[in-house]
Amino acid sequence: MEASVCSQDGNFTLYFVLLPGLTEETCSTGLICAFQACQENGLNCIWLTTEDCLQFAPTKQDVFICDPFEGKAFNHLTSGFKCMVLGPRCILSSIHRKEPIPQLPSPIHNTAMKGLVITTSGFRKEAKAELQCLVERMAGIYLNIFHTNVTHVVANSVGSDKYFVAVKEETPIMTGEWVKAVWKAASEDFREDILATDEQFLSYACPVFKGLVICVSQMPRKEKEALKKIIEENGGTYSSTLDMSGTSVLIIPTPEGDKYSYARNWRIQCLTPDWIYDSVEHGSAVQMDGYKVTNRGASTPTSDTSNANILPDISLCSTINMTAVSKMSQVNETVNMETSMALKKESVADERVNLGLEAIENLDLQQALKAGVFLDGCKIFLFGFTTAHMEKLRRVLNAGGATRFNQLNESVSHVVLGKRGEELLSATQTWMAKPHVVYADWIIESIKQKRPADESPFAYLLDPESCNISKKAVKILKSSTSTSPNNNETFVDEEILNQYLKAPKYEDVKDVTVNESANMSSLPDSQASFLPGIFSGKVFTVSGYSEETVEDIVTGILDEGGKIVPLNYQGHVHFSLLSTEGRGTIHSKAEEVISPVFIEDCLEKKISGGICQKI
């Protein structure tokens, strides 16, 4: 909800604050113009010296106009009072547009970013704090995490999860210089009505390779020079040398050579040149998965395997045991047949998985929305999907009324596969009620039928012998849904998590006494619009996240009054927060297991004026 200063004549008093030594005639031109405009609109305006301001105990009905946003008076007014502090450009823009002053946490210097919801990616803590301050002082809304209400992503480099989700959602991606350029323009010319979306700022769109240091190897000199030009013209840094701590990507046509070996050991992405060309054509860095250069290993049989199916050399024997030869031949034929059948089944399974993934990629979300609660009552675990597929499936399942689990347990009714899942079947063999394990196109068929489709045409089946429960299979499954890292990610431990919790900003939040009876769904309507604390009184554990993203997750929870505790915490825990892919450890006393989707939906309801509900 927004309150209009311009229409509340009797309820508001506007105090125009003068810097020490300045008068009504010698203060800034912007302050004078704003004073005159407010008077012309019938508002109650008063000039106030710095000395008088310091003695003032303002209330929420008082509005102070300061220019510049600094000095003793400004610091006094922003030190905890509930009054509104505005810049003259904010007042002038609202009067010019005939719009109310945004009911957002002050101070608000100008309204150049009014209506924008912005998140950042790839910035250090200090730089991110600076950008957040500028966004909020331009009447924008800053969020630590990405969700559907975000209008712009400000990226310091390409390639993060936020970046690729923004690309998929066609959300504009800008550089940090964009925020600073808008601030400078709005600060310098109070007469011009500046908006961050104006055409003059389009040049600050994030370049295709921003923040990447790209090395090129094993290519002809002319092609290297061509790639160098493309990389540098699109915001990247070309390097002729491979550096363990500096190089982001190695472009190489074949998996050979010293640079390739070192890059693999240093966990540097090795991609084909097509990634460069396709990214430029697309206008943004594309997902790297389809361009990875991998060494598939030698195809030459080893001495042990090359002779495995060869009959003994009977020409050197004086006596031939025909029975033994016959049995050996039968055994070898059986082994070869079983191997051939297994490979054929694996090939068929891979093909069915790919068909399911293709169906998900081609799915129109509007079609899912029109199907109603077509998966009502289904409890679904998604296995083996990429981040992009998970994001789309999350929306489909939410629209369809399904309950999505982040870890496989006996409550799950359906497991939907994004890759082959032998270990899943193995892990469920001892369960009383086994879940349906289906390919992803089962969801598409359910949308068409507007109810859960028959699982049998989509079932993932294996021979009983291959489904025997084993410790190895269970270990594999647990590692895919726990904190175990994959080859490309390093997940945070308690020590790293605690570093973010020790920041002065959050010291008081950590020690908050938890009100066990508090319920987020009982928040009053007055707290629905940009008032802090939608997680007030709630205790979280966080695990399964990379160091790159944990700060955003932690600050997002703490900013809203939540309390984060370590996994060995002995008290009551409301939520165990795991990654979107289900990685992480569930606290033994947690009431509920959640994913970032829960946090996103709570913030989305907060932005739209709704009440935070559990999903």
Steps between C-alpha positions, in 0.01 A plus 500: 500500500620851425433827681493824306673791668345729238141417598529487880492875572406490865682184598857573392749774570792537262821626658765627260836460676771765448869416527703699754569852377237489222172687473178464302661702222846339498408131529503265200286580199327164527393569858358842405309357201354218711391747771325720245332203327367367833364841595324528164334166574369626831733303728612616842872585449747626762870586476711337774859571598745221581514611864121483538490168320745345746263593785201359314331171599316421175192280465373296208281794394810715437671513161850647468651621173883489500751599234763358495449164673775559753589708804402504868130565440469220242682253729276601790178446304609160366622364834183311587205741487185398313483824303537513123817654354484603134711682246361798305516295178267240654241771582532669160469172304188396692337839443598496130363148447204559733596181685513432874827482689604130522424354843844343526768510771659846479719683423388535137711742298319469165255272321713397202457131592143512628323175412823305436590188699873433481738227610876470452737221404877459532581805711709509816318587820606866512414566134164327537417712807582817304276398210217408738524843664482680164209289376296563815578874498363511146171342621591157363455172685809290567481123559777255581348215301344466157131436460227577250448862610859600426510749212880535463810303596820699556793268423870542561570194288306249292444132572335495844170322573326837523643597164373191318156520662481866395596405144234230495236736638615776261563729795731793410855454630692820566843595634577675826591808298132526401391565859774760548425672168129530586588640844738754349249614238216533752723686745642750255186617319196543724297660219509194271275209592756216500397133483742206521326342200565800274669433167813686608581217744460207258875500435552366853353160415725216616748394225499136392833408667515756782729395782646199317868444428512272195804308381517348149722204411578259213356721227657673195635850557238670281215327680651595836516861390139488384389353833706758689317778321159344565574443869628852563219665303250316718640593838733207566874494562714297259803325644768306317607329823313264731489618860366282781339785695426740214376304198124443482472296179738312269386491136651192339377282210629163626576349842876499453814680612649641819254788530208261484654277769572792731156652441333173595710472816422862591127451430498761224218457247629359167266595215493479122524821291130463412418626850652838410314529169164376634519733802561804282217398266267450798599833657591345834730227631325168436503201734836321476377142537459432128845637410728320745813334361548172684748219466294187455801279569691255286293260291780244466422190707736421787685170525255377763187566297632425154538130575194463716282336236770320297507119514825339617755406231416128465766438233759462777298241690554122447157420641186701431219511758207574268255530790704782659528681167126466443418637847741790457342586166153493654612723790659751264190511281282557807726778627504667160121475471442642850745783432331579172155499664618724784651749259180496294289567810729782605474650153119476506491656848723787387278557197184505717664745743592728211145485363371604840744790523408612150133497597572720804701746287213530252234534770295821497453617861162647409383151408593379849316792663183422303508135619413599857616287793573204277750347746300554817615252765819401320823519701784539254879473515691634196825320426786590267366824348704808416435831676310633198274194485447509877383860483243419232381183673466687829245731340316213334474300823391805699230574242391136500456480875777244558720486808868501404755327724866599509614158622385150419306341785213258550240778476581556131238366260678576170864533397544687171827432320732744330760225455519123546422400857611148588609614845151637568335162443768329705448735794122444507492119482451452876222759527145385568353746249727555203467824299425505128825571311404669173649696212434872479243475221262347758448859620412612147243222463354592840457859380314377193269279710468765777562227756787262591555283193541122510864439594555170320576644150758730659646265762875457537547121530804281560554130551443392863866395525613856429270641768644311796565733791865566562700728724679639197174605332370667815831682538476627142145623558587676823793672338272635227262658755737602777783739553750300300654724233516420133806557289419860424372637832637548850232503766526708813563353842396637840810719527427688174133537590589645839719765336188659355314472830774687688451823308403788736176549311374160612641464852169596662301273269704196596409541867126550450288283727284276287127521553389143440136602458574758230351419163589682180154445360354716781679820402265799505422681177694803624820299466432389144674785317876533543512484875782278629455173677295252297728227644501652850516230766584223253811282535678371187788271416671557165710242315579376152598837351818612330707774660405722204129497591487445875536870586189592302300221667618593851445872464158445344385305808665723758375820339148373557555421869578128469755324717758259352651229719765232431402141423611388849253743664308315772193724513187514290542567125213613279661459157794312349589686178657285227606589145258484205650164402437364851863513615550556869446347842165500680510597867368217716247728671388703197126542456524546127748455215502791254682619188579854379155494337346545847712811562421636153125449539498668843681804360274502195189507721659774707565712189149449366349584838403145583557302816789255529355150486679167529513305173 
